[in-house]
Amino acid sequence: MNNALYPKKFRTAEWLGFIAASILAPLFHFTYALSGSNQFVGMISAVNESVWEHSKILYFPFLFYSIVEFFIIKPDAKRFWASKAVAMAFLPVIMIVFFYTYTGMFGIESLAVDIASTFVWLFFAFMISYKLYISNYRLERFFGWFVFLLILVFLIEILFTLLPPRIPLFMDTTTGVYGFPV
């Protein structure tokens, strides 16, 4: 499909994605507990109160919406998934960097800041995806690398729930547990 004819339709889809992911993200904080501690559900939702597990409540709603969006709007596949890969890699990185920056600078943790930043990061991720998709960058040239990035981030999101490194990023701040609660 010619990208020049596509910006309005894609922009609308991205706005809908932002709204959908903004609704799903808070739900993904609780789906593991609501599922009766189902480990499959825990792979895609927060299983504890660690900073790392909270990255999943951004990442997976964005990913799931992107999959649905792909089948509904039928964009150029290489360009679409390249732009989505960049946005999905952005989400956990910016969330973690921001959290440790503001808590380190001010010595506080704020639930209000954490919740507000969730929506800000989702907005930026959808904006990144949109801007890259409609840009003149020839993303499809590096499609293989973007697929690798997409798969890598997906596997890391799951792997670090199953086998979390013993560093503060992965520790539940309320229980001291890493990964799935015992």
VMD Tcl script that draws the C-alpha trace (Angstrom):
set ca {
  {0.00 0.00 0.00}
  {1.22 3.51 -0.78}
  {2.21 5.15 2.52}
  {1.38 8.63 1.16}
  {-2.30 7.66 1.07}
  {-2.23 6.20 4.55}
  {-1.38 8.75 7.28}
  {-4.93 9.65 8.38}
  {-6.08 6.04 8.65}
  {-2.92 5.04 10.48}
  {-3.05 8.08 12.78}
  {-6.63 7.18 13.74}
  {-5.59 3.59 14.41}
  {-2.72 4.80 16.60}
  {-5.03 7.07 18.62}
  {-7.39 4.15 19.14}
  {-4.37 2.07 20.15}
  {-3.32 4.65 22.70}
  {-6.82 4.61 24.20}
  {-7.03 0.79 24.17}
  {-3.56 0.33 25.67}
  {-4.30 3.01 28.29}
  {-7.34 1.01 29.36}
  {-5.53 -2.34 29.25}
  {-2.35 -1.24 31.06}
  {-3.96 -0.82 34.50}
  {-5.82 -4.11 34.00}
  {-2.55 -5.90 33.25}
  {-1.38 -4.89 36.71}
  {-4.06 -7.15 38.22}
  {-4.69 -9.93 35.67}
  {-2.21 -12.33 37.26}
  {-3.92 -12.12 40.66}
  {-7.37 -12.21 39.07}
  {-6.43 -15.34 37.11}
  {-5.76 -17.23 40.34}
  {-1.98 -16.89 39.83}
  {-2.04 -18.62 36.46}
  {1.59 -18.73 35.29}
  {0.68 -18.32 31.62}
  {-1.17 -15.10 32.47}
  {1.83 -14.12 34.59}
  {4.05 -14.22 31.53}
  {2.21 -11.23 30.10}
  {1.14 -9.31 33.21}
  {2.76 -8.08 36.40}
  {3.34 -10.91 38.88}
  {4.83 -8.72 41.60}
  {5.59 -5.09 42.46}
  {9.07 -4.93 40.93}
  {9.93 -2.19 38.48}
  {10.60 -4.84 35.82}
  {7.18 -6.46 36.11}
  {5.58 -3.07 35.61}
  {7.25 -2.78 32.21}
  {4.99 -5.64 31.08}
  {1.85 -3.59 31.72}
  {3.04 -1.19 29.01}
  {4.63 -3.64 26.63}
  {1.95 -6.32 26.26}
  {-1.10 -4.05 25.78}
  {0.91 -2.23 23.08}
  {1.89 -5.53 21.45}
  {-1.60 -7.02 21.53}
  {-3.19 -3.90 20.08}
  {-0.52 -3.83 17.37}
  {-1.36 -7.39 16.35}
  {-5.07 -6.56 16.10}
  {-4.29 -3.29 14.31}
  {-2.15 -5.11 11.75}
  {-4.97 -7.43 10.74}
  {-7.59 -4.70 10.67}
  {-5.81 -1.93 8.76}
  {-3.56 -4.20 6.67}
  {-0.54 -1.87 6.49}
  {2.74 -2.52 4.72}
  {4.00 -5.36 6.94}
  {7.71 -4.58 6.93}
  {7.24 -0.88 7.59}
  {4.56 -1.53 10.23}
  {6.51 -4.08 12.26}
  {9.74 -2.10 11.97}
  {8.04 0.97 13.44}
  {6.33 -1.12 16.12}
  {9.62 -2.84 17.08}
  {11.26 0.51 17.80}
  {8.28 1.67 19.86}
  {8.10 -1.60 21.81}
  {11.80 -1.51 22.63}
  {11.35 2.11 23.77}
  {8.61 1.29 26.32}
  {10.47 -0.76 28.95}
  {13.66 1.28 28.57}
  {12.07 4.71 29.06}
  {9.84 3.49 31.89}
  {12.78 2.04 33.83}
  {15.12 4.97 33.15}
  {12.46 7.49 34.16}
  {11.54 5.61 37.35}
  {15.12 5.35 38.58}
  {15.89 8.93 37.53}
  {13.02 10.58 39.35}
  {13.28 8.37 42.45}
  {17.04 8.88 42.57}
  {16.87 12.63 42.03}
  {14.08 13.34 44.48}
  {14.32 10.38 46.85}
  {10.62 9.63 46.56}
  {8.37 7.12 44.88}
  {5.01 8.44 43.76}
  {2.15 6.24 42.63}
  {0.61 9.27 40.91}
  {3.81 9.90 38.92}
  {4.08 6.20 38.03}
  {0.48 6.07 36.80}
  {0.71 9.33 34.86}
  {3.99 8.30 33.27}
  {2.38 5.06 32.08}
  {0.05 7.06 29.87}
  {2.82 9.41 28.75}
  {5.04 6.50 27.66}
  {2.19 4.81 25.83}
  {1.43 8.07 24.04}
  {5.07 8.44 23.00}
  {5.27 4.82 21.87}
  {2.27 5.21 19.59}
  {3.65 8.54 18.35}
  {7.02 6.94 17.58}
  {5.28 4.12 15.74}
  {3.18 6.56 13.73}
  {6.04 8.93 12.88}
  {8.33 6.11 11.79}
  {5.63 4.43 9.72}
  {4.77 7.56 7.73}
  {8.37 8.77 7.49}
  {10.58 8.61 4.45}
  {13.01 6.36 6.28}
  {13.49 3.12 4.43}
  {12.80 0.95 7.45}
  {12.11 -2.12 5.35}
  {15.82 -2.31 4.46}
  {16.52 -3.33 8.03}
  {13.42 -5.44 8.53}
  {15.42 -8.48 9.66}
  {17.06 -6.46 12.42}
  {13.72 -5.06 13.52}
  {12.19 -8.54 13.68}
  {15.18 -9.63 15.75}
  {14.60 -6.64 18.09}
  {10.89 -7.43 18.32}
  {11.53 -11.07 19.22}
  {14.37 -10.20 21.60}
  {12.30 -7.74 23.64}
  {9.38 -10.20 23.72}
  {11.61 -13.01 25.00}
  {13.33 -10.77 27.55}
  {9.97 -9.63 28.93}
  {9.01 -13.25 29.57}
  {12.44 -14.64 30.47}
  {13.06 -12.13 33.25}
  {9.79 -13.14 34.89}
  {10.84 -16.80 34.83}
  {14.52 -16.23 35.66}
  {14.88 -12.76 37.16}
  {18.41 -11.57 37.89}
  {18.96 -10.88 41.59}
  {19.21 -7.11 41.28}
  {16.81 -4.43 42.60}
  {15.13 -3.89 39.21}
  {13.58 -7.37 39.49}
  {12.82 -7.46 43.23}
  {9.27 -7.03 44.51}
  {9.56 -3.97 46.73}
  {6.85 -5.21 49.11}
  {7.92 -8.83 49.62}
  {11.56 -9.06 48.52}
  {10.61 -11.86 46.07}
  {11.98 -12.11 42.54}
  {9.71 -13.26 39.71}
  {6.68 -15.38 40.49}
  {5.55 -15.25 44.13}
  {6.21 -18.48 46.00}
}
mol new
graphics top color blue
foreach p $ca { graphics top sphere $p radius 0.5 }
foreach p [lrange $ca 0 end-1] q [lrange $ca 1 end] { graphics top cylinder $p $q radius 0.2 }
display resetview
